[in-house]
Amino acid sequence: MQPSLDSFNSPNSEEYCSSWEEMLQNRQLIIASNHGPVTFHKDENGENQPQRSGGGGLVTALSGITQHVDACWIASALSEEDKAWQGGLVPIGEESGSIRVKFVISDDAAYDGYYKVIANPLLWFLQHSMWDIFRSPTIDRSTWQNWQNGYVAVNRLFAEAVTKQILVDQRPALVMIQDYHLYLAPYFIRRVLHPRAKYTLMHFIHIPWPGAEDWGFLPPRMRQGILEGLCAVDLLGFQTREDGLNFIRTCESHLPHAHVNFKQGRVWYRNHATFVRDFPISIDVKSLRRLAETEEVAEYHKSLLEQYGGNPLIVRIDRIEPSKNIVLGFQAFDELLELHPEHRGKVQFLALMVPSRMEVEEYQNYLNELMGAAGQVNAKYGDSAWEPIRVVVGENYPRAVAALQLYDVLLVNSIADGMNLVAKEGPVVNQQHGVLVLSERTGARQQLESGALVIPPLDISATANALHQALIMPTDERKEKAERLRNLIEGEDIVDWLCKQLETIVKLGL
Ligand code: G6P
């Protein structure tokens, strides 16, 4: 039976949708994110070919679902070939399905304002507690132009594309919007569509949501726009419970006429309820294991063993990203070598650094800073036989997986991190009973703290001490912690992340 609008909106909709699979059969699924599942590039024959990009875990989680539902993914056009793509089905995943991909084309200046000025760095820095309040950010006329002609404009374009897609199909739509690039789109979608149109809006925020005080520094017009945008959503997902509570607190402090209910995780605004929940994201354990068993990973494994075998290995793998706190991590290693000379000449620190957002000035500067910090440690302690920190810049996932197999200590010391998936990938493939040193300000901490050494990320001494404890930890304890981490991660993988969101939609009757 095809449910009517009323049945979807009634609290008894479980009668119609006993499970999310059944619920999906009656819906069209629309995903909207800045980075799509693929970008198109010309191959050697000049043909436009899709290459998998961005949305990693999300694509994986969705490949299973495409068996139950028609899905359409709306994303920014990031290449000339994307702009030329007329829309259509693109295969995703190894075993299953294909997905309809449509691109939103913004002019270059609008995209730059939206991506390079407002989303990164303004919002990203705010949400990762990286504003240096008395120096940055500067919010001036140019910022406001980028807000209006960039962020607002691109969000409007996304809203138009989503709205158009909702209207082409008779079935109710389930719209899953992703992340901080698209905070305003839900408001524009709701404003355009008829109140009786059939759709449910979800939004998942992959990055931390800081407290109301931090949002207090954003000018009220931007802040209110963002909060109104998110309060147009039916189900708003965060990585952790604390992020969700912070959102409700932010509405309570900064959104006039909003009524909040912490117990029920709900914000009422303009006659509309937004339910706030946490859905910690994870990794695709099976496909990571499959990759870890490939020849390619084995080759890298062998070559890393040749270079570092026999010595204790500290590994970190991060995007070149200030919030990852790479410089302080190197300074902590410096302190470790200073206080514990027994590690000198032995322990190797391998930092695999993945270039990211290099078109944004703050990111370019950070690469120089981290290279300088590693250079200082190497100059202070290194010699012809031992380079204490080896920094390798480049994107090479099989090599990263090989390094994860080999670490004795994995360092994740982010200043703030929505989740941090390296902290989940490492323990799944590691073969050394390696110890995870984990920042208390990562989303991953909520699930993994019982198996990790948890550190406050700005405390260099505490980080140095945790590295030392990890290096000298007795085998039994390492083993016990490593197993605990593996079990925790295997128990909740990426598919659970998606299923829990869909189950919540069914449970709430949205
Ligand atoms: C990280 C964050 C995501 C974000 C993405 C954007 O992976 O965890 O929340 O969507 O960066 O990255 P991009 O390369 O598109 O700026």
Residues whose N, C-alpha, C, O or C-beta is under 5 A from the ligand:
A	BS01	G6P	H35 D179 H206 I207
